[in-house]
Amino acid sequence: MKKIRLVVADGHRLFREGLCKLLSMEPDMEVVGEAEDGDEAFRTVRDLGPDLFLFDVGLPGGNSVSLVRDLRSQRGLRFVAITSYGDQTHLTALALAGVHGCLVKTSGLEELLAAVRMVSQGIPYVDQRTAGRMIFPDPRSPSGKDAFLGLTAKEKETLFWLSQGFSNADIAERMVVSEKTVKNHVSHMLKKLDLRDRTQAAVLAWRMGLAQLAPEVLGVR
């Protein structure tokens, strides 16, 4: 079994070592490095080439947004940020910089493992306690409407659930359709939006504000 290789960065040694120990106990995960500040994190990720970088947004010695931007050139690297809620501007900047997942420090082990596994598979993960703080353009504004104008109601609903981190099987259950139908919706949606994969679709949904809307606004069950 191929393991998910991680680098963990947090300025608080006790918290960082606890995370590393918990992650190392999972059969499909391997912590290959850790760091206590931004500079060490950059060097460690660059030198070890992990699959996923799990980091505290308040990492000492550097701006976490700049760190993500500087590391984006690492091929195949995915990012999961850990926050103590933080301010809206910072969270939005992280989302736009390319972070694939976001957790809060009060998250449980189940949420942590779900975030790591989902993000490593290319599925975005955003803790619902931080989702409302990520400010993006409203899709009901002219620029937002244009992005999703060609989508059918079912394709928008599929995109909404996809942006919440659900798999095709989970989406099928919520929409009461077959998994094949969901796959068709995803395929058509990607083609209409000129996107390469579901990760790009989820990022667009967050950027344009679709993912932050209350389900009833979209007519989602």
C-alpha positions as a Markdown table, in Angstrom:
| # | Residue | x | y | z |
|---|---|---|---|---|
| 1 | Met | 0.0 | 0.0 | 0.0 |
| 2 | Lys | 1.4 | 3.4 | -1.0 |
| 3 | Lys | 1.5 | 5.7 | 2.0 |
| 4 | Ile | 0.7 | 9.4 | 2.1 |
| 5 | Arg | 3.9 | 11.1 | 2.9 |
| 6 | Leu | 3.5 | 14.2 | 5.1 |
| 7 | Val | 5.5 | 17.1 | 6.4 |
| 8 | Val | 3.9 | 18.7 | 9.5 |
| 9 | Ala | 4.7 | 22.3 | 10.6 |
| 10 | Asp | 3.6 | 23.9 | 13.8 |
| 11 | Gly | 5.4 | 26.3 | 16.1 |
| 12 | His | 4.1 | 24.6 | 19.2 |
| 13 | Arg | 6.3 | 21.5 | 19.8 |
| 14 | Leu | 3.8 | 19.6 | 21.9 |
| 15 | Phe | 1.0 | 20.0 | 19.4 |
| 16 | Arg | 3.3 | 19.2 | 16.5 |
| 17 | Glu | 4.7 | 16.1 | 18.0 |
| 18 | Gly | 1.2 | 15.0 | 19.0 |
| 19 | Leu | 0.0 | 15.4 | 15.4 |
| 20 | Cys | 3.0 | 13.5 | 14.1 |
| 21 | Lys | 2.4 | 10.6 | 16.5 |
| 22 | Leu | -1.3 | 10.4 | 15.6 |
| 23 | Leu | -0.7 | 10.5 | 11.9 |
| 24 | Ser | 2.2 | 7.9 | 12.1 |
| 25 | Met | -0.2 | 5.4 | 13.7 |
| 26 | Glu | -2.3 | 5.2 | 10.5 |
| 27 | Pro | -1.3 | 2.4 | 8.2 |
| 28 | Asp | -1.6 | 4.6 | 5.1 |
| 29 | Met | 0.3 | 7.6 | 6.4 |
| 30 | Glu | 4.0 | 8.4 | 7.0 |
| 31 | Val | 5.3 | 11.6 | 8.5 |
| 32 | Val | 8.6 | 12.1 | 6.7 |
| 33 | Gly | 9.5 | 15.5 | 8.3 |
| 34 | Glu | 8.5 | 18.3 | 10.6 |
| 35 | Ala | 9.2 | 21.9 | 11.1 |
| 36 | Glu | 8.7 | 24.6 | 13.7 |
| 37 | Asp | 8.8 | 27.8 | 11.5 |
| 38 | Gly | 8.3 | 29.0 | 8.0 |
| 39 | Asp | 12.0 | 28.8 | 6.9 |
| 40 | Glu | 12.4 | 25.3 | 8.2 |
| 41 | Ala | 9.1 | 24.2 | 6.6 |
| 42 | Phe | 10.2 | 25.5 | 3.2 |
| 43 | Arg | 13.5 | 23.7 | 3.3 |
| 44 | Thr | 12.0 | 20.5 | 4.7 |
| 45 | Val | 9.2 | 20.3 | 2.0 |
| 46 | Arg | 11.7 | 21.2 | -0.7 |
| 47 | Asp | 14.2 | 18.6 | 0.3 |
| 48 | Leu | 11.8 | 15.7 | 1.1 |
| 49 | Gly | 9.2 | 16.2 | -1.5 |
| 50 | Pro | 6.1 | 15.0 | 0.5 |
| 51 | Asp | 2.7 | 14.4 | -0.9 |
| 52 | Leu | 1.0 | 16.7 | 1.6 |
| 53 | Phe | 2.1 | 19.6 | 3.7 |
| 54 | Leu | 0.1 | 20.0 | 7.0 |
| 55 | Phe | 0.7 | 23.4 | 8.6 |
| 56 | Asp | -0.4 | 25.9 | 11.2 |
| 57 | Val | -1.4 | 29.2 | 9.5 |
| 58 | Gly | 0.2 | 31.1 | 12.4 |
| 59 | Leu | 3.6 | 29.4 | 11.7 |
| 60 | Pro | 6.4 | 31.6 | 13.1 |
| 61 | Gly | 9.1 | 33.1 | 10.9 |
| 62 | Gly | 7.1 | 33.9 | 7.8 |
| 63 | Asn | 3.8 | 34.5 | 6.1 |
| 64 | Ser | 1.8 | 31.3 | 5.5 |
| 65 | Val | 0.2 | 32.7 | 2.3 |
| 66 | Ser | 3.7 | 33.4 | 0.8 |
| 67 | Leu | 4.9 | 30.0 | 2.0 |
| 68 | Val | 2.1 | 28.3 | 0.1 |
| 69 | Arg | 2.8 | 30.3 | -3.0 |
| 70 | Asp | 6.5 | 29.6 | -2.8 |
| 71 | Leu | 5.9 | 25.8 | -2.5 |
| 72 | Arg | 3.3 | 25.5 | -5.2 |
| 73 | Ser | 6.0 | 24.6 | -7.7 |
| 74 | Gln | 6.6 | 21.4 | -5.9 |
| 75 | Arg | 5.0 | 18.8 | -8.2 |
| 76 | Gly | 2.0 | 17.0 | -6.8 |
| 77 | Leu | 2.2 | 18.8 | -3.4 |
| 78 | Arg | -1.1 | 19.4 | -1.6 |
| 79 | Phe | -1.7 | 21.7 | 1.3 |
| 80 | Val | -3.9 | 21.4 | 4.5 |
| 81 | Ala | -4.0 | 24.4 | 6.7 |
| 82 | Ile | -4.7 | 24.3 | 10.5 |
| 83 | Thr | -6.2 | 27.5 | 12.0 |
| 84 | Ser | -7.5 | 28.8 | 15.3 |
| 85 | Tyr | -10.3 | 30.4 | 13.1 |
| 86 | Gly | -8.2 | 33.4 | 12.1 |
| 87 | Asp | -9.5 | 36.4 | 10.3 |
| 88 | Gln | -11.5 | 36.3 | 7.1 |
| 89 | Thr | -8.9 | 38.1 | 5.0 |
| 90 | His | -6.2 | 35.6 | 5.9 |
| 91 | Leu | -8.4 | 32.5 | 5.2 |
| 92 | Thr | -9.5 | 33.9 | 1.9 |
| 93 | Ala | -5.9 | 34.7 | 0.9 |
| 94 | Leu | -4.9 | 31.1 | 1.8 |
| 95 | Ala | -7.8 | 29.7 | -0.4 |
| 96 | Leu | -6.7 | 31.8 | -3.3 |
| 97 | Ala | -3.1 | 30.9 | -2.8 |
| 98 | Gly | -3.9 | 27.3 | -3.4 |
| 99 | Val | -4.6 | 25.6 | -0.1 |
| 100 | His | -6.6 | 22.3 | -0.7 |
| 101 | Gly | -7.9 | 21.8 | 2.8 |
| 102 | Cys | -8.6 | 23.7 | 6.1 |
| 103 | Leu | -9.0 | 22.5 | 9.6 |
| 104 | Val | -9.5 | 24.2 | 13.0 |
| 105 | Lys | -7.3 | 23.3 | 16.0 |
| 106 | Thr | -10.4 | 22.1 | 17.8 |
| 107 | Ser | -11.1 | 19.5 | 15.1 |
| 108 | Gly | -11.1 | 15.8 | 16.2 |
| 109 | Leu | -8.9 | 13.0 | 15.0 |
| 110 | Glu | -11.6 | 11.8 | 12.6 |
| 111 | Glu | -11.7 | 15.2 | 10.9 |
| 112 | Leu | -8.0 | 15.4 | 10.7 |
| 113 | Leu | -7.6 | 12.0 | 9.1 |
| 114 | Ala | -10.5 | 12.7 | 6.7 |
| 115 | Ala | -8.9 | 15.9 | 5.6 |
| 116 | Val | -5.6 | 14.3 | 4.9 |
| 117 | Arg | -7.1 | 11.4 | 3.0 |
| 118 | Met | -9.5 | 13.5 | 1.0 |
| 119 | Val | -7.0 | 16.1 | 0.0 |
| 120 | Ser | -4.4 | 13.5 | -0.9 |
| 121 | Gln | -7.0 | 12.1 | -3.4 |
| 122 | Gly | -7.6 | 15.5 | -4.9 |
| 123 | Ile | -10.8 | 16.2 | -3.0 |
| 124 | Pro | -11.0 | 19.6 | -1.2 |
| 125 | Tyr | -11.8 | 19.6 | 2.5 |
| 126 | Val | -13.0 | 22.7 | 4.4 |
| 127 | Asp | -14.1 | 22.6 | 8.0 |
| 128 | Gln | -17.5 | 24.1 | 8.2 |
| 129 | Arg | -16.5 | 26.3 | 11.1 |
| 130 | Thr | -14.1 | 28.1 | 8.8 |
| 131 | Ala | -16.1 | 28.0 | 5.6 |
| 132 | Gly | -18.2 | 31.0 | 6.4 |
| 133 | Arg | -15.1 | 33.1 | 7.0 |
| 134 | Met | -13.7 | 32.6 | 3.5 |
| 135 | Ile | -15.0 | 35.6 | 1.6 |
| 136 | Phe | -15.3 | 35.2 | -2.2 |
| 137 | Pro | -17.4 | 37.0 | -4.8 |
| 138 | Asp | -21.1 | 36.3 | -4.6 |
| 139 | Pro | -22.3 | 34.1 | -7.5 |
| 140 | Arg | -25.5 | 36.1 | -7.6 |
| 141 | Ser | -23.4 | 39.1 | -8.7 |
| 142 | Pro | -23.0 | 39.6 | -12.5 |
| 143 | Ser | -19.4 | 38.2 | -12.6 |
| 144 | Gly | -20.5 | 35.2 | -10.4 |
| 145 | Lys | -23.5 | 34.4 | -12.5 |
| 146 | Asp | -21.5 | 34.3 | -15.7 |
| 147 | Ala | -19.3 | 31.5 | -14.4 |
| 148 | Phe | -22.2 | 29.2 | -13.7 |
| 149 | Leu | -24.7 | 30.4 | -16.3 |
| 150 | Gly | -24.5 | 27.4 | -18.5 |
| 151 | Leu | -24.9 | 24.8 | -15.7 |
| 152 | Thr | -28.2 | 23.0 | -15.2 |
| 153 | Ala | -29.8 | 23.0 | -11.7 |
| 154 | Lys | -28.6 | 19.4 | -11.2 |
| 155 | Glu | -25.0 | 20.3 | -12.3 |
| 156 | Lys | -25.0 | 23.2 | -9.8 |
| 157 | Glu | -26.3 | 21.0 | -7.1 |
| 158 | Thr | -23.5 | 18.4 | -7.9 |
| 159 | Leu | -20.9 | 21.2 | -7.8 |
| 160 | Phe | -22.2 | 22.4 | -4.4 |
| 161 | Trp | -21.8 | 18.9 | -2.9 |
| 162 | Leu | -18.5 | 18.4 | -4.6 |
| 163 | Ser | -17.2 | 21.7 | -3.1 |
| 164 | Gln | -18.2 | 20.4 | 0.4 |
| 165 | Gly | -15.8 | 17.5 | -0.1 |
| 166 | Phe | -18.2 | 14.7 | -0.8 |
| 167 | Ser | -17.4 | 11.7 | -3.1 |
| 168 | Asn | -19.5 | 10.7 | -6.1 |
| 169 | Ala | -21.1 | 8.0 | -4.0 |
| 170 | Asp | -22.0 | 10.4 | -1.2 |
| 171 | Ile | -23.4 | 12.9 | -3.7 |
| 172 | Ala | -25.5 | 10.2 | -5.4 |
| 173 | Glu | -27.0 | 9.4 | -2.0 |
| 174 | Arg | -27.9 | 13.0 | -1.3 |
| 175 | Met | -29.3 | 13.7 | -4.7 |
| 176 | Val | -31.1 | 10.3 | -4.8 |
| 177 | Val | -29.6 | 9.3 | -8.2 |
| 178 | Ser | -27.1 | 6.7 | -9.4 |
| 179 | Glu | -23.4 | 7.2 | -9.1 |
| 180 | Lys | -23.2 | 7.0 | -12.9 |
| 181 | Thr | -25.5 | 10.0 | -13.1 |
| 182 | Val | -23.3 | 12.0 | -10.7 |
| 183 | Lys | -20.3 | 11.1 | -12.8 |
| 184 | Asn | -22.1 | 12.4 | -15.9 |
| 185 | His | -23.0 | 15.6 | -14.1 |
| 186 | Val | -19.4 | 16.2 | -13.1 |
| 187 | Ser | -18.1 | 15.5 | -16.6 |
| 188 | His | -20.6 | 17.9 | -18.2 |
| 189 | Met | -19.9 | 20.5 | -15.5 |
| 190 | Leu | -16.2 | 20.4 | -16.0 |
| 191 | Lys | -16.6 | 20.6 | -19.8 |
| 192 | Lys | -18.9 | 23.7 | -19.5 |
| 193 | Leu | -16.6 | 25.4 | -17.1 |
| 194 | Asp | -13.5 | 24.5 | -19.0 |
| 195 | Leu | -11.9 | 22.9 | -16.0 |
| 196 | Arg | -9.5 | 19.9 | -15.8 |
| 197 | Asp | -10.7 | 18.1 | -12.7 |
| 198 | Arg | -13.0 | 18.2 | -9.6 |
| 199 | Thr | -10.3 | 20.0 | -7.5 |
| 200 | Gln | -10.4 | 23.0 | -9.9 |
| 201 | Ala | -14.2 | 22.9 | -9.9 |
| 202 | Ala | -14.3 | 23.0 | -6.0 |
| 203 | Val | -11.8 | 25.9 | -5.9 |
| 204 | Leu | -13.9 | 27.8 | -8.4 |
| 205 | Ala | -17.0 | 27.1 | -6.4 |
| 206 | Trp | -15.3 | 28.6 | -3.3 |
| 207 | Arg | -13.9 | 31.5 | -5.2 |
| 208 | Met | -17.2 | 32.5 | -6.7 |
| 209 | Gly | -19.2 | 32.0 | -3.5 |
| 210 | Leu | -21.3 | 29.0 | -4.6 |
| 211 | Ala | -19.9 | 26.7 | -1.9 |
| 212 | Gln | -20.8 | 29.2 | 0.9 |
| 213 | Leu | -24.4 | 29.6 | 0.0 |
| 214 | Ala | -27.0 | 28.0 | 2.3 |
| 215 | Pro | -28.3 | 24.8 | 0.6 |
| 216 | Glu | -31.8 | 26.1 | 0.4 |
| 217 | Val | -30.7 | 29.0 | -1.7 |
| 218 | Leu | -29.7 | 26.6 | -4.4 |
| 219 | Gly | -32.6 | 24.3 | -3.9 |
| 220 | Val | -30.3 | 21.7 | -2.5 |
| 221 | Arg | -31.9 | 19.1 | -0.2 |
